[in-house]
C-alpha cells in the first residue's frame, strides 16, 4: 500500500530527477574540466614548440652569418639535411634543456628523413614518429597525439605535439615537444572519485529530505482524510480544517468545504421538499379519506354522492396539479426541459396572457394595465413563457386586495427585454425576500391561501432556461415589483 502512496511516488520521482540532473551535471563538469586541462596542455606545448623553433633559428642565423663571412658555399648554409644545422640544434638543446620553462618538456628535433638530430632526453618510445604521422607532418600539418607506453616506473602517458619548420616553403626539420599527462590524469581521477562518492551520498540524503518534505507537505491531506471519513449525510456540518498555507492544499480544503456546504444545502432542500410534499399531500388526502368514510357509513342520496364526488375531484385535481409542477421542476433540474424556441413577439404574447388573467382579476375588481411599446422580438418557448407570465400575474392577483391595481410594462434595455410586473398587494417582508423563489415557500401572510408555493420557483426555472434573470423588490403593505430580463433576438 505504501508503494502506491503519493508520498512514495513523489519521493521516487524527485530522487530520479535529481539523479538524472546530477549525472548530467557530473558528465558536463568532467568533460569541461578535461577539455580545459587538455587545451591548456596543448596551448603550452604549442607555445614551447614555437619558442624552441625561434631559439634554434636564432642560433643558426648567427652561425650562418659567421659562415658567410668565411665565404662558405650557399649549399652549406641551408637547414635541410645539413650536418652543421644538426650540430647547432644539438648545441641549443644541450644548453637550454635545463631551462625551468622546459622542466617537464621533452624536446626532439627530427630531419626530413625521420631521423632524430637532437633530443633533450632519451625517451625511446618518443624517439620515433610513426610513418603515418611523419608523412602527415612532412606535408606541413601540425598534429597532437597522446601516446601511452610502459616504463620502469609504470605506464606513462604523454601529450605530443609535432610542428614542421619551413625553409623556402619546404619542411626543413620537425620540432617535437612532449609532456607527461600525469598531473592531468591525477586531477581527473580525483574528480572521478569525488563525483563517485558524492553522487550516491547526495542522492541518498536528498531523497531522505524529499521523503521528509513530502510527509510534511501531505500531513494536512492525511488530516483531511480522517475528517472526511467522519462525514455522513447526518453530519454534514463537520468541516475540514483549512491549513493557512496559501497553496493547493489550502485551496483543496476550501473547495471541499464549499462542496460540503452545497451538499448540505442540497440535502436540506431535499429533506424540506419531502417534508413540504408530505404536508401538502396530507391535506387533500385527509379530506378525501374523511369524505369517503362519511359517505360509506350509510346510504346517501344521489345529490349527496354527487357533492362528495365533486369535492373529491377537486382534491384530486389539486394533487394532479402538484404532481405536474413537481415533474416540470424535476425536468428543469435535470436539464431535460429544454425550451423549444421559435421566433415570437413579446408584446403579442403578453397581450394574450392579459386576456387569460382578465376573468380572475375582474372577480376581485382588480385593474390590470398593459400598454405595448416598441417591437420586442425573441427566440423563446411560447408555452413556457405563457406559464411564466401567467404564474406571475396569478400571484399578483392572489396577493392584491380587492380594488387594487396591477401594471405590466415591457421595454428594450440593450440586448435584453425588461418586463416589470407591479402590484399594490400585501408586499413581502424584507427577511423573507431571499426565500420567495424557493420551492414550497410561501410568504407568512399568505400561508392560509391556496397554492403550494411552486409558482415562483417554476417561473425562475423558466427564466434561467432562457438565459435571463428575475428579481423582486417589495415592502410590506406597499406592493411588489418583479423584474424579468430576457434576451432579445440579435439582428
Order of alpha helices (4+ residues) and beta strands (2+ residues): alpha-alpha-beta-beta-alpha-beta-beta-beta-alpha-alpha-alpha-beta-alpha-beta-beta-alpha-beta-beta-alpha-beta-beta
